Amino acid sequence: MNILVLCLSPGKGGLELYAHRSTEITEELGHQCITVYSPDSTVFKASDASNKNRAFPLKIFFHLLPLYAAFKLARIINANNIDVIHFHWSKDFNLAVFAKLFSSHNVKLIYTRHMAITRYKNDFYHNFLYHQLDRFIVITKQLRKEANRFLPLPESRIKLLYHGVNKPGSKTPDCDKFKSTDISGDCLHVAIFSRIEEGKGQHLLVEAVHALKIRNKEIHVTVIGHVMDKTYYQNLQASINKYQLDTQFHFYPFIESASSYMSCFDVIALTTHAETFGLVLIEAMQAGVAVIGSNAGGVPEIINDKLTGLLFEPGNVESLTKKIEYYYDNPDSRKEIAAHGQKFVNVNFSEEQHKKSLNEILETRTRDK
């Protein structure tokens, strides 16, 4: 089959990384795959620069009615005999639909939804868009509930597909880059891999580490990710300075292959108020690292509290502080939880199972009503 992966998002988060990974998975499954991406994308440009015959930048100027871009995309579809358009960004929905309609091919349309659905989409325009959709892929059971509630789609077209993760390689990661002379042996080293913006909740960790410092418990936090909100970052630094935590917080920019470095830390935290899925958690669990996540969104489908990880109440500093303190006070329990988490991920979130299920969705030609 000939698959076109569409993602015009210029971001560098989980959505964009998975969209790019889906091109690799599609090719590993034996299909021919091309990508259409934003010229502003750092995720796609870096890896597809040497594959110009199979990767096409596309600029869009008017997202609400992208007719010119849709004509250009339709020409790409026709020239490459595309069977399936697989898109990931909600802003690409109408572009994909119009390109399908303008194309001379009978193209199947598949949308993988990565974000929560919070409102009804049953107006005339959305009914038109969703009527053109062949499969709507959701990445959590919670998202499937939201899709059934809010979208004008028959349940048969909504498919659950958890993300998958590969087992970590045998190569020992270079952890020296994250070590500091200020870190003592009697401390807990927590890492958070995410963009630096208020919604990601790094400020909660600052407050929690301050509370534990008062209790003479040393927590070091490594924050890895792009600064998306400079004002928020400045406020973080101001709080760190105010609480005299400068030697306990360590900031690094976004790194490629983040999962290969997760075993450098004692705990991986996800402090978002309500994460749709939480890929970073299953990557950390796969690496044998204990995790903490907020008790909202898709995270409770991954973390069974005190069995495969720890859950804290979203936005609640006291709750987060208690969970970090539990790992600090109970190192043996932390290791046991990490081991249970690793087994859970191996069974439920394997890359092989993900590939198999995705292939079944791609190759299903019937359109359920």
Helices and strands as residue ranges (DSSP letters): E 2-7, H 14-28, E 32-37, H 42-48, G 52-54, E 55-57, H 67-79, E 84-87, G 90-92, H 93-102, E 108-113, H 124-131, E 135-138, H 141-150, G 155-157, E 158-160, G 175-178, E 188-193, G 198-200, H 202-214, E 219-224, H 230-242, E 249-252, G 258-264, E 267-270, H 279-286, E 290-294, G 299-301, E 310-312, H 317-329, H 331-348, H 351-363
